[in-house]
Amino acid sequence: MDDTNLPPSLAHRPVRSADLALASLVGREFVEALDAGLRRARAADRR
C-alpha cells in the first residue's frame, strides 16, 4: 500500500498500516483535517 494520502505532518512519525488504511479509505483531506484537529486539541491541553 502506498503512503501518498498521508499528510506531511504525519511523515515525522513511524507510519502504521492503520494510518495507511485510514488515509486510503477516507482520503487525504479528511486525514489532514483530523490531524490538524488533534494538534489543536493537544495545544489547548498544554495551556
C-alpha positions in Angstrom: 0.0 0.0 0.0 1.4 3.4 -0.8 1.5 6.4 1.6 0.6 9.2 -0.9 -2.6 10.0 1.1 -0.7 10.8 4.3 -0.2 14.5 5.1 3.3 15.8 5.6 2.6 16.4 9.2 2.3 12.6 9.7 5.6 11.9 7.9 7.7 12.6 11.0 6.4 9.6 12.9 6.5 5.9 12.1 3.7 5.1 9.7 1.4 2.3 10.9 -0.6 0.2 8.5 -3.7 1.6 10.2 -2.7 5.1 9.1 -2.3 4.0 5.6 -5.6 2.1 5.6 -7.4 5.2 7.0 -5.9 7.5 4.5 -6.8 5.3 1.6 -10.4 4.8 2.8 -11.3 8.4 3.7 -8.9 10.5 1.6 -6.1 12.8 2.2 -8.2 15.9 3.0 -10.0 14.2 5.8 -6.8 12.8 7.3 -5.2 16.3 7.2 -8.2 17.8 8.9 -8.2 15.1 11.6 -4.5 15.6 12.2 -4.9 19.4 12.4 -7.8 19.0 14.9 -5.7 16.7 17.0 -2.8 19.1 17.0 -5.1 22.0 18.1 -6.6 19.8 20.9 -3.1 18.9 22.2 -2.0 22.6 22.1 -5.2 23.6 24.0 -4.4 20.9 26.6 -0.9 22.4 27.2 -2.4 25.8 28.0 
